[in-house]
Amino acid sequence: MDSAITLIFQIIILIFSVVIHEVSHGYAALALGDRTAQLAGRLTLNPIKHLDPLGSVILPTVFYLLGGFIFGWAKPVPYNPQNLRNQKWGPAFVGAAGPAANIFLALVFGMLLRFIPGPVDGFSGAFIFNLITIISFIALINLILAFFNLIPIPPLDGSKVLAWDKKIWLLFM
């Protein structure tokens, strides 16, 4: 694929992967009894509701123009840990929901990649190559998002999951 088209596809994949990540946090909180994200109108796949002007537009554009690694963020989906039915484990489940959604997407598209046939009647080699490229980007971007977000540094999701891990170790002591 042409490099400009490749960049556009990567940006679209990144946006929708981040949106699914954030919505997963909101639905996990909703499943545990917190309606904050629902009341704020953030349980939507509409990317505009999740864009942060600085982290989603300005900073990634600056990094791209400087030729560096594109970095950014979306608005976090709000939730109130006090509203969760399980306040001991709930924040960890809500924190793990985003990376889990990204890992799930990577697995689904990775499996899809395994079953794509070679060039067959009606499909050219270029079409199959471009399809494999797009599906590979989806799997790779979602894996990168999941593992980056599991770094145990606040405000990343890994800090909430690590706090849950400390509670587990305390149970065995």
C-alpha positions as CSV (number, residue, x, y, z in Angstrom):
1,M,0.0,0.0,0.0
2,D,1.0,3.6,-0.5
3,S,2.6,5.1,2.6
4,A,-0.1,7.9,2.9
5,I,-2.9,5.4,2.6
6,T,-1.1,3.1,5.1
7,L,-0.9,6.0,7.6
8,I,-4.6,6.8,7.2
9,F,-5.6,3.2,7.8
10,Q,-3.3,3.0,10.8
11,I,-4.9,6.1,12.3
12,I,-8.4,4.8,11.7
13,I,-7.5,1.5,13.3
14,L,-5.9,3.2,16.2
15,I,-8.9,5.5,16.8
16,F,-11.4,2.6,16.8
17,S,-9.2,0.4,18.9
18,V,-8.8,3.2,21.5
19,V,-12.6,3.8,21.4
20,I,-13.3,0.1,22.0
21,H,-10.8,0.1,24.8
22,E,-12.4,3.0,26.5
23,V,-16.0,1.8,26.0
24,S,-15.0,-1.5,27.5
25,H,-14.0,0.3,30.7
26,G,-17.5,1.9,30.8
27,Y,-19.3,-1.4,30.2
28,A,-17.3,-3.2,32.8
29,A,-18.2,-0.4,35.3
30,L,-21.8,-0.6,34.2
31,A,-21.8,-4.4,34.7
32,L,-20.5,-3.8,38.2
33,G,-23.2,-1.3,39.0
34,D,-21.8,2.1,38.1
35,R,-23.8,4.1,35.6
36,T,-21.5,7.2,35.5
37,A,-20.2,6.5,31.9
38,Q,-23.8,5.7,30.7
39,L,-25.1,9.0,32.2
40,A,-22.2,10.9,30.6
41,G,-23.1,9.5,27.2
42,R,-19.7,7.8,26.9
43,L,-20.9,4.2,26.2
44,T,-20.8,4.9,22.4
45,L,-18.6,3.9,19.6
46,N,-18.7,7.4,18.2
47,P,-15.0,8.5,18.2
48,I,-15.9,12.2,18.6
49,K,-17.2,11.5,22.1
50,H,-13.8,10.1,23.1
51,L,-11.4,12.6,21.5
52,D,-9.2,14.7,23.7
53,P,-8.1,17.8,21.8
54,L,-4.6,17.7,23.2
55,G,-4.0,14.0,23.4
56,S,-5.9,12.9,20.3
57,V,-5.2,15.6,17.8
58,I,-2.5,18.2,18.7
59,L,0.2,15.9,20.3
60,P,0.0,13.1,17.7
61,T,0.2,15.6,14.9
62,V,3.2,17.3,16.4
63,F,4.9,13.9,16.9
64,Y,4.1,12.9,13.3
65,L,5.5,16.2,11.9
66,L,8.7,15.8,13.9
67,G,9.1,12.3,12.5
68,G,8.9,10.6,15.8
69,F,6.7,7.9,17.3
70,I,3.1,8.9,17.3
71,F,1.8,9.1,20.9
72,G,-1.5,10.2,22.2
73,W,-4.6,9.3,24.3
74,A,-8.3,9.5,24.4
75,K,-10.5,11.0,27.2
76,P,-10.8,8.3,29.9
77,V,-14.4,7.0,30.3
78,P,-15.6,8.2,33.7
79,Y,-16.6,5.9,36.5
80,N,-17.0,6.1,40.2
81,P,-15.4,3.3,42.2
82,Q,-17.8,4.1,45.1
83,N,-20.7,3.0,42.9
84,L,-19.3,-0.5,42.1
85,R,-21.0,-3.4,43.8
86,N,-17.7,-5.0,44.5
87,Q,-15.4,-2.2,45.7
88,K,-12.6,-4.6,46.6
89,W,-12.1,-6.1,43.1
90,G,-14.2,-3.8,41.0
91,P,-11.6,-1.2,40.1
92,A,-9.2,-3.9,39.0
93,F,-11.9,-5.5,36.7
94,V,-12.7,-2.1,35.3
95,G,-9.0,-1.3,34.7
96,A,-8.4,-4.7,33.1
97,A,-11.4,-4.4,30.7
98,G,-9.7,-2.1,28.2
99,P,-6.6,-4.2,27.7
100,A,-8.7,-7.3,27.7
101,A,-10.8,-5.9,24.9
102,N,-7.6,-5.0,22.9
103,I,-6.2,-8.5,23.5
104,F,-9.5,-10.0,22.4
105,L,-9.5,-7.9,19.2
106,A,-5.9,-8.9,18.5
107,L,-6.8,-12.6,18.9
108,V,-9.9,-12.4,16.7
109,F,-8.0,-10.7,13.9
110,G,-4.9,-12.8,14.4
111,M,-7.1,-15.9,13.9
112,L,-8.8,-14.3,10.9
113,L,-5.3,-13.8,9.5
114,R,-4.5,-17.5,9.8
115,F,-7.5,-18.4,7.7
116,I,-7.2,-16.0,4.8
117,P,-6.7,-18.0,1.6
118,G,-4.1,-17.2,-1.0
119,P,-5.1,-15.5,-4.2
120,V,-8.2,-17.2,-5.5
121,D,-10.6,-16.7,-8.4
122,G,-12.2,-13.3,-8.2
123,F,-9.6,-11.8,-5.8
124,S,-6.3,-10.4,-7.0
125,G,-3.0,-10.9,-5.2
126,A,-2.9,-7.2,-4.5
127,F,-6.3,-7.3,-2.8
128,I,-5.3,-10.3,-0.6
129,F,-2.0,-8.5,0.3
130,N,-3.8,-5.3,1.3
131,L,-6.3,-7.3,3.3
132,I,-3.6,-9.1,5.1
133,T,-1.8,-5.8,5.8
134,I,-4.9,-4.2,7.3
135,I,-5.7,-7.2,9.4
136,S,-2.1,-7.4,10.6
137,F,-2.2,-3.7,11.6
138,I,-5.4,-4.3,13.6
139,A,-3.8,-7.2,15.5
140,L,-0.5,-5.4,16.1
141,I,-2.0,-2.0,17.1
142,N,-4.3,-3.8,19.6
143,L,-1.5,-5.8,21.1
144,I,0.6,-2.6,21.5
145,L,-2.3,-0.8,23.1
146,A,-3.0,-3.6,25.5
147,F,0.6,-4.1,26.7
148,F,1.3,-0.4,26.9
149,N,-1.8,0.1,29.0
150,L,-0.7,-2.7,31.4
151,I,2.4,-0.8,32.4
152,P,1.8,-0.3,36.2
153,I,2.2,3.5,36.2
154,P,-0.8,5.8,37.0
155,P,-3.0,6.7,35.1
156,L,-2.5,3.6,32.9
157,D,-4.7,0.6,33.5
158,G,-1.8,-1.5,34.8
159,S,-1.7,0.6,38.0
160,K,-5.2,-0.5,38.8
161,V,-4.5,-4.1,37.9
162,L,-1.3,-4.0,40.0
163,A,-3.2,-2.7,43.0
164,W,-5.6,-5.6,42.6
165,D,-2.5,-8.0,42.5
166,K,-1.2,-6.5,45.8
167,K,-4.6,-7.4,47.4
168,I,-4.3,-11.0,46.2
169,W,-0.8,-11.3,47.7
170,L,-2.1,-9.9,51.0
171,L,-4.7,-12.6,51.1
172,F,-2.0,-15.3,51.1
173,M,0.1,-13.7,53.8
